[in-house]
Amino acid sequence: MRIAQLSSLIFCHISAADSFILFWERKVRTNQLPKLNVSNVELLILSACQTAVGNNLGLSGSALSAGVKTVLASLWSVSDAGTALLMMKFYSNYVDASSKSAEV
């Protein structure tokens, strides 16, 4: 299974056109996601704050529209320390899970 986790700087706005992910010095806007060939990604984890907020579920909705099969995203602000603990727990259980529904 191909999994991608984005915990880099993610800027989500009410307008999907204004939202982007900052990879080092390159901005990737939500409308550019289809160009990244994400259709073979089974699970995309957007562990930054409010990645499911905005029109059409924000950045997470754009990822789904681009072809990502499953997206785990946040509706609220999250702390770095809390997110780190959550992700460690998630991945420790994910390895032992037998289906998508059990993983989440």
C-alpha positions as CSV (number, residue, x, y, z in Angstrom):
1,M,0.0,0.0,0.0
2,R,1.3,3.4,-0.9
3,I,1.0,5.9,2.0
4,A,1.9,9.6,2.0
5,Q,2.1,11.8,5.0
6,L,2.4,15.5,4.7
7,S,3.4,17.3,7.8
8,S,5.2,20.1,6.1
9,L,3.8,23.7,6.0
10,I,0.3,23.5,4.8
11,F,-1.7,26.7,4.3
12,C,-5.4,26.2,4.1
13,H,-7.9,29.0,3.4
14,I,-11.6,29.1,2.8
15,S,-10.9,29.3,-0.9
16,A,-9.3,26.1,-2.3
17,A,-7.5,28.2,-4.9
18,D,-5.7,30.1,-2.1
19,S,-4.6,26.9,-0.2
20,F,-1.2,25.4,-0.8
21,I,1.5,23.1,0.6
22,L,5.0,24.5,0.9
23,F,7.7,22.0,0.0
24,W,11.0,23.7,0.8
25,E,10.8,26.7,-1.6
26,R,8.1,25.3,-3.9
27,K,4.4,26.0,-3.4
28,V,2.0,23.4,-4.6
29,R,-1.6,24.8,-4.9
30,T,-4.6,22.5,-4.6
31,N,-5.4,22.8,-8.3
32,Q,-1.9,21.4,-9.0
33,L,-2.4,18.2,-7.0
34,P,-3.7,16.2,-10.1
35,K,-0.3,17.0,-11.8
36,L,1.5,15.3,-9.0
37,N,0.1,11.9,-10.0
38,V,-1.4,11.0,-6.7
39,S,-4.0,8.5,-8.0
40,N,-1.9,5.6,-6.8
41,V,-1.8,6.9,-3.2
42,E,-4.0,4.7,-1.0
43,L,-3.8,6.9,2.1
44,L,-2.8,10.5,2.4
45,I,-2.3,11.8,5.9
46,L,-2.5,15.6,6.3
47,S,-1.4,16.0,9.9
48,A,-1.3,19.8,9.9
49,C,-4.0,22.1,11.3
50,Q,-7.5,22.4,9.7
51,T,-6.6,20.4,6.5
52,A,-10.3,19.5,6.1
53,V,-11.7,23.0,6.6
54,G,-13.0,25.1,3.7
55,N,-15.1,24.7,0.6
56,N,-15.4,21.0,-0.4
57,L,-13.4,19.8,2.6
58,G,-10.4,22.1,1.9
59,L,-7.1,20.5,1.0
60,S,-8.4,17.0,1.8
61,G,-11.2,17.4,-0.7
62,S,-8.8,18.5,-3.4
63,A,-6.7,15.5,-2.7
64,L,-9.7,13.2,-3.0
65,S,-10.7,14.9,-6.3
66,A,-7.2,14.4,-7.6
67,G,-7.5,10.6,-7.1
68,V,-6.2,9.9,-3.6
69,K,-8.2,6.9,-2.3
70,T,-8.4,7.8,1.4
71,V,-7.5,11.0,3.3
72,L,-7.0,11.5,7.0
73,A,-7.3,15.2,7.8
74,S,-8.1,17.6,10.6
75,L,-11.0,20.0,11.2
76,W,-9.3,21.9,14.1
77,S,-6.1,23.4,15.2
78,V,-3.6,20.9,16.5
79,S,-0.3,21.2,18.5
80,D,2.9,19.7,17.2
81,A,3.4,17.7,20.3
82,G,-0.1,16.3,20.3
83,T,0.0,15.5,16.6
84,A,3.3,13.7,17.1
85,L,1.8,11.4,19.8
86,L,-1.3,10.8,17.7
87,M,0.7,9.9,14.6
88,M,2.9,7.5,16.6
89,K,-0.2,5.8,18.0
90,F,-1.9,5.7,14.6
91,Y,1.0,4.1,12.9
92,S,1.6,1.5,15.7
93,N,-2.0,0.4,15.3
94,Y,-2.0,0.8,11.5
95,V,0.6,-1.9,11.1
96,D,-1.6,-4.4,12.9
97,A,-4.9,-3.5,11.3
98,S,-6.4,-5.8,8.7
99,S,-8.7,-3.4,6.8
100,K,-9.1,0.3,6.2
101,S,-12.1,0.5,8.6
102,A,-10.0,-1.1,11.3
103,E,-7.1,1.2,10.6
104,V,-9.0,4.4,11.2
